[in-house]
Amino acid sequence: MRMSLTELDGAAFDTVIIGGGINGASAAQHLTAAGYRVMLVEKGDFASGSTSRSTRILHCGLRYFETPSPLWDFALAPSKLRTALRMARQSMEMRGELAQDSPARLRRFTMLFPIHEGGAYRGWQVDLAFHLLGRYGPKDVPLNYDRRSAAHLQDLPFVAQMRDVERLTSVATFTEYLYDWPERICLDAVLDAQRMGATVRNYTEAISLQHSDTWTVTLGDATGTARVSAPTVLNMAGIWIDCVNTAANQSKRLIYGTKGAHVAVKLPEAFRDYGIATVNSVGEPHYCVPSQGGLHHIGPTETPYGGDPDDVRVDAADRSFLLNETRLALPGLSLTDDDIVYSWAGVRPLGFDPAFPKGKRSTDIHDLGRGMFALTGGPIMTHRAAGRALRDKVAEVIRPSQPAQSLDYAPRHPPENPNSPPFDDRLRQSDLVHAATEEQAQNLTDILFARTGAVYHAQLSDEDLRRAAQAVSAHLGWDASRIEAEVHATRNRMGHLFDLY
């Protein structure tokens, strides 16, 4: 049950976590399991920020070795190599965990990495990178790495469409994974924390933070305000971390945001289970990977972002850049603006460091003093490692006040109800009702995005949205007017997130 702010006023916790994205959710899950009294608050819906707008690749860590001039970059800056190795290790370890215990939340595919004569990478360098990666992950979740010579590429999609085929010396292939829909990974962690006793609230903003002997956090929502206390606070607000720090009278800048824009296109059926990773014209990763609904998504961009983090859009410059880079890598696809089905963008909450012009990509925990910590640069794929590290940081300040429990990483599924009418080819109306009544959904958008992923698997018409709203209306007390308002709000959200949807 969701406690009202009136009921929560004056409550004491061991830690208050501000930010219900993937890393905040993981911290709540791991801290609650360790025996801490936890409150998790999120100003929007859980996972509605950067978590929902990533490239969605549970990648093996190869990305951390990709730089404009790898030999020189790592030779001249050994610390960058150490960071790359640390992040690659975390990626492989977390890739192995999720592939083993949450396969239903992932999509497996074959990634291609072309190697050209005179390119930035030599075959031996790619072999070495995968040799290192293979040592980090579990053997029962293999990379299936292979590097095929130019004479043995005929059966691979994308090859005929690649640039400079005559200079193609080989193509590396390996197994990669995508999140089916990333919000659900986050929500699974939130619900497990709640099962173990954590207090979790979406649509609840941390208005101010004050410290005397302990932290007092003033919370607010549409119904009013409440004050709660805790000796430790975790600022897990992602791109909004500096805003929360300001509310706590912390002036140090921690965040450097870069925008990652993506577009989705329809490719031939033969490409369905294949993706391609290349290096773009500015030395950064460029992906074309299979997604839901038989589409491929292309991205990301990597541009500094100083705009409104609540209004991140793909603009004409983003679309032009992504299409131009794809035409350079895959001229045979002949993609144009008309091929874009939809697009989306997010902002990466990278660490601010003058030594890193586009933000520090490593995951770092910042000790802000007096029991307050913040995390920057935490990608989705390493959220469990981040949750464990944050648990350990809190343990340096206070001991758990309750007995430890066993957390549960298993994906959560609604009860089977074969008698319920179908909503689409994946869901029944009973699945929507379960999301509305058991999973902290506050509106139709919450149900169709984070809880069921319905918007990712089909282009929903207004009539589809209306059917969904009607299916849950009796359980949520929605009348005809509220149903239409929910349809309108969800359509607006879809238009905001998926630019051309």
ZINOR-V313884 format. One record per residue. RES is the residue in one small letter. SS is DSSP state (~ for helix, > for strand, _ for the rest). NEAR is the number of other C-alpha atoms within 12 Angstrom. D_LAST is the distance of its C-alpha to the last C-alpha in Angstrom with 2 decimals. Layout:
# ZINOR-V313884
((RES:SS:NEAR:D_LAST) (RES:SS:NEAR:D_LAST))
This chain:
# ZINOR-V313884
((m:_:17:34.51) (r:_:21:32.90) (m:_:19:35.78) (s:_:23:35.66) (l:~:28:36.34) (t:~:18:39.69) (e:~:18:40.65) (l:~:25:39.60) (d:_:21:41.51) (g:_:19:44.29) (a:_:27:43.13) (a:>:26:44.17) (f:>:35:42.36) (d:>:39:43.16) (t:>:46:39.90) (v:>:49:36.91) (i:>:61:33.67) (i:>:51:31.23) (g:_:47:27.68) (g:_:50:26.00) (g:_:51:23.99) (i:~:47:25.08) (n:~:53:28.37) (g:~:54:29.35) (a:~:54:28.76) (s:~:48:30.86) (a:~:51:33.55) (a:~:57:33.73) (q:~:49:34.10) (h:~:44:36.79) (l:~:52:38.70) (t:~:46:38.84) (a:~:33:40.08) (a:_:33:42.73) (g:_:30:44.07) (y:_:39:42.62) (r:_:40:41.63) (v:>:47:38.05) (m:>:45:35.69) (l:>:51:32.03) (v:>:42:29.98) (e:_:40:26.39) (k:_:32:25.25) (g:_:32:21.74) (d:_:40:20.83) (f:_:47:22.22) (a:_:41:20.26) (s:_:37:17.65) (g:_:38:18.64) (s:~:46:19.15) (t:~:42:19.59) (s:~:38:15.95) (r:~:42:14.90) (s:_:43:17.44) (t:_:44:17.60) (r:_:41:18.58) (i:>:43:21.65) (l:>:42:24.84) (h:_:44:26.70) (c:_:44:30.43) (g:_:38:31.27) (l:~:41:31.64) (r:~:33:29.31) (y:~:32:32.14) (f:~:37:34.50) (e:_:33:32.29) (t:_:26:33.64) (p:_:22:34.36) (s:_:21:38.01) (p:~:28:38.43) (l:~:19:42.23) (w:~:15:42.97) (d:~:19:40.40) (f:~:21:41.71) (a:~:13:45.34) (l:~:12:45.34) (a:_:18:43.48) (p:~:15:44.56) (s:~:15:42.83) (k:~:27:39.45) (l:~:24:40.54) (r:~:17:41.63) (t:~:22:38.29) (a:~:31:36.46) (l:~:29:38.74) (r:~:27:38.29) (m:~:37:34.48) (a:~:39:34.60) (r:~:33:37.01) (q:~:37:34.83) (s:~:41:31.81) (m:~:39:33.91) (e:~:33:35.50) (m:~:33:32.28) (r:~:44:30.68) (g:~:36:33.76) (e:~:27:33.66) (l:~:36:30.07) (a:~:36:30.45) (q:~:23:33.61) (d:~:19:32.81) (s:_:28:29.03) (p:~:23:28.16) (a:~:21:25.95) (r:~:32:23.54) (l:>:32:23.46) (r:>:30:22.57) (r:>:33:25.39) (f:>:30:25.14) (t:>:32:27.38) (m:>:39:26.84) (l:>:36:28.53) (f:>:45:30.12) (p:>:45:31.79) (i:>:37:35.08) (h:>:27:36.39) (e:_:19:39.93) (g:_:12:40.27) (g:_:24:36.95) (a:_:28:36.57) (y:_:31:37.30) (r:_:25:40.15) (g:~:27:40.24) (w:~:16:42.77) (q:~:22:40.62) (v:~:32:37.73) (d:~:25:40.34) (l:~:18:41.73) (a:~:31:38.39) (f:~:35:37.70) (h:~:21:41.31) (l:~:24:40.84) (l:~:38:37.56) (g:~:30:39.23) (r:~:22:41.96) (y:~:28:39.64) (g:_:29:37.77) (p:_:23:39.20) (k:_:18:40.65) (d:_:15:39.04) (v:_:29:35.51) (p:_:27:36.29) (l:_:35:34.45) (n:_:23:35.78) (y:_:27:36.21) (d:>:25:37.49) (r:>:28:37.91) (r:>:25:38.35) (s:>:21:40.37) (a:~:25:39.23) (a:~:17:41.33) (h:~:16:39.40) (l:_:24:35.72) (q:_:16:35.44) (d:_:15:33.58) (l:_:30:30.84) (p:_:30:27.35) (f:_:38:26.27) (v:~:38:29.93) (a:~:22:30.20) (q:~:27:27.22) (m:_:32:28.69) (r:_:25:30.39) (d:_:23:34.18) (v:~:25:34.74) (e:~:16:38.45) (r:~:19:38.49) (l:>:30:36.67) (t:>:27:39.36) (s:>:32:37.52) (v:>:40:34.27) (a:>:40:34.11) (t:>:32:32.30) (f:>:33:31.77) (t:>:34:30.02) (e:>:38:27.04) (y:>:42:24.76) (l:>:40:21.20) (y:>:38:20.36) (d:_:34:18.62) (w:_:38:16.89) (p:~:39:18.86) (e:~:39:18.91) (r:~:43:21.03) (i:~:47:23.69) (c:~:43:24.05) (l:~:49:24.24) (d:~:39:26.84) (a:~:44:28.97) (v:~:51:28.66) (l:~:39:29.76) (d:~:33:32.59) (a:~:39:33.82) (q:~:33:33.80) (r:~:25:35.70) (m:_:30:38.35) (g:_:31:38.76) (a:_:39:36.42) (t:>:41:35.24) (v:>:44:31.47) (r:>:42:29.50) (n:_:39:25.92) (y:_:32:25.20) (t:_:35:28.62) (e:>:35:29.35) (a:>:43:32.42) (i:>:27:33.90) (s:>:26:37.07) (l:>:34:39.15) (q:>:29:42.93) (h:>:24:45.53) (s:_:14:49.20) (d:_:12:50.52) (t:_:25:47.04) (w:>:31:43.50) (t:>:32:42.53) (v:>:43:38.80) (t:>:32:37.74) (l:>:39:34.59) (g:>:28:32.68) (d:>:22:30.08) (a:_:15:29.60) (t:_:15:32.96) (g:>:19:35.17) (t:>:23:36.49) (a:>:28:38.57) (r:>:28:40.54) (v:>:39:40.80) (s:>:32:42.92) (a:>:37:43.03) (p:>:37:45.08) (t:>:45:42.04) (v:>:51:38.53) (l:>:53:35.70) (n:>:48:33.22) (m:_:51:30.12) (a:_:46:27.66) (g:~:46:26.08) (i:~:41:24.98) (w:~:40:26.65) (i:~:41:29.98) (d:~:31:31.84) (c:~:29:30.89) (v:~:38:32.43) (n:~:35:35.38) (t:~:20:35.97) (a:~:24:36.18) (a:_:31:38.82) (n:_:18:40.69) (q:_:25:39.73) (s:_:15:39.38) (k:_:21:38.90) (r:_:26:35.63) (l:_:37:34.00) (i:>:43:30.38) (y:>:35:29.05) (g:>:38:25.27) (t:>:34:23.48) (k:>:37:19.80) (g:>:41:18.12) (a:>:43:14.98) (h:>:47:13.15) (v:>:49:11.02) (a:>:41:10.26) (v:>:37:11.98) (k:>:28:13.74) (l:_:31:17.49) (p:_:17:20.52) (e:~:15:21.51) (a:~:17:24.52) (f:~:30:22.47) (r:_:29:20.96) (d:_:30:23.36) (y:>:37:23.93) (g:>:41:22.71) (i:>:41:24.36) (a:>:39:25.43) (t:>:42:26.97) (v:>:35:28.21) (n:_:31:26.61) (s:_:21:28.70) (v:_:18:29.32) (g:_:22:30.44) (e:_:28:27.47) (p:>:33:25.61) (h:>:40:22.81) (y:>:40:21.03) (c:>:47:19.17) (v:>:45:18.98) (p:>:41:17.90) (s:_:37:15.15) (q:~:27:13.96) (g:~:26:13.05) (g:~:24:15.23) (l:>:32:13.20) (h:>:36:14.84) (h:>:41:13.80) (i:>:50:15.81) (g:>:46:17.32) (p:_:42:18.51) (t:_:42:19.79) (e:_:33:22.80) (t:>:27:23.33) (p:>:23:25.25) (y:_:29:23.31) (g:_:19:25.18) (g:_:18:22.58) (d:_:15:21.37) (p:_:29:20.45) (d:_:23:18.50) (d:_:23:16.19) (v:_:31:15.31) (r:_:31:12.76) (v:_:36:12.36) (d:_:23:14.40) (a:~:16:15.74) (a:~:16:18.63) (d:~:28:16.69) (r:~:36:14.77) (s:~:24:18.16) (f:~:30:20.00) (l:~:39:17.96) (l:~:37:18.10) (n:~:25:21.76) (e:~:35:22.72) (t:~:41:21.23) (r:~:27:23.12) (l:~:23:26.22) (a:~:37:26.08) (l:_:33:24.81) (p:~:21:25.68) (g:~:20:25.89) (l:~:27:22.14) (s:_:21:21.93) (l:_:28:18.28) (t:_:23:16.95) (d:~:24:14.00) (d:~:16:13.11) (d:~:22:12.80) (i:>:28:9.86) (v:>:28:6.96) (y:>:32:5.19) (s:>:39:7.76) (w:>:40:9.69) (a:>:42:13.29) (g:>:41:16.29) (v:>:43:19.94) (r:>:46:22.75) (p:>:46:25.72) (l:>:40:28.35) (g:>:35:31.99) (f:_:31:33.50) (d:_:21:36.40) (p:_:13:37.75) (a:_:14:38.64) (f:_:19:34.97) (p:_:17:33.30) (k:_:26:29.77) (g:_:28:30.54) (k:>:31:32.52) (r:_:34:30.60) (s:_:34:33.24) (t:_:37:33.00) (d:>:32:35.62) (i:>:31:37.06) (h:>:28:38.58) (d:>:24:41.61) (l:>:25:41.51) (g:>:24:44.81) (r:_:23:46.03) (g:_:30:43.96) (m:>:40:40.55) (f:>:39:38.36) (a:>:48:34.96) (l:>:47:32.91) (t:>:41:31.04) (g:_:39:29.33) (g:_:42:28.69) (p:_:45:25.99) (i:~:46:24.59) (m:~:43:26.83) (t:~:38:30.06) (h:~:41:29.41) (r:~:36:32.36) (a:~:35:34.71) (a:~:39:33.61) (g:~:41:34.25) (r:~:27:37.68) (a:~:31:38.57) (l:~:44:37.73) (r:~:39:39.81) (d:~:22:42.65) (k:~:31:42.38) (v:~:40:42.69) (a:~:23:45.64) (e:_:18:47.43) (v:_:24:47.44) (i:_:27:47.99) (r:_:22:48.83) (p:_:27:46.88) (s:_:21:48.14) (q:_:20:47.41) (p:_:16:47.93) (a:_:19:45.47) (q:_:22:43.23) (s:_:19:41.47) (l:_:30:37.75) (d:_:23:35.56) (y:_:28:32.79) (a:_:23:31.97) (p:_:26:28.43) (r:_:28:28.35) (h:_:25:27.45) (p:_:23:27.67) (p:_:18:30.82) (e:_:14:30.88) (n:_:17:30.99) (p:_:13:31.21) (n:_:11:32.09) (s:_:18:28.80) (p:_:20:26.45) (p:>:19:23.45) (f:_:28:19.94) (d:_:25:18.33) (d:_:12:19.99) (r:_:19:20.27) (l:_:31:20.92) (r:>:27:23.42) (q:~:34:23.47) (s:~:31:26.24) (d:~:35:23.97) (l:~:45:21.87) (v:~:35:25.22) (h:~:29:26.52) (a:~:41:23.65) (a:~:35:24.21) (t:~:27:27.95) (e:~:27:28.81) (e:_:36:26.23) (q:_:33:26.16) (a:_:34:22.88) (q:_:31:23.03) (n:_:40:20.02) (l:~:46:17.31) (t:~:38:14.84) (d:~:37:17.67) (i:~:40:18.14) (l:~:46:14.72) (f:~:40:14.11) (a:~:41:17.52) (r:~:45:19.68) (t:_:42:18.18) (g:_:34:15.11) (a:~:38:13.69) (v:~:36:10.01) (y:~:31:10.75) (h:~:21:12.44) (a:_:25:10.55) (q:_:26:7.53) (l:_:26:9.28) (s:_:18:10.32) (d:~:22:12.22) (e:~:17:15.29) (d:~:24:14.37) (l:~:36:13.95) (r:~:30:17.20) (r:~:27:18.98) (a:~:42:18.27) (a:~:40:19.57) (q:~:31:22.52) (a:~:32:23.39) (v:~:35:24.08) (s:~:28:25.28) (a:~:17:28.95) (h:~:21:29.01) (l:~:25:27.50) (g:_:18:29.25) (w:_:24:26.28) (d:_:17:27.33) (a:~:16:25.38) (s:~:15:24.60) (r:~:21:23.31) (i:~:29:21.12) (e:~:24:19.40) (a:~:22:19.19) (e:~:32:17.54) (v:~:32:14.90) (h:~:23:14.26) (a:~:23:14.39) (t:~:32:12.04) (r:~:30:9.32) (n:~:20:10.20) (r:~:26:10.24) (m:~:30:6.78) (g:~:23:5.88) (h:~:23:8.84) (l:~:34:8.50) (f:_:33:5.19) (d:_:27:5.76) (l:_:27:3.82) (y:_:24:0.00))
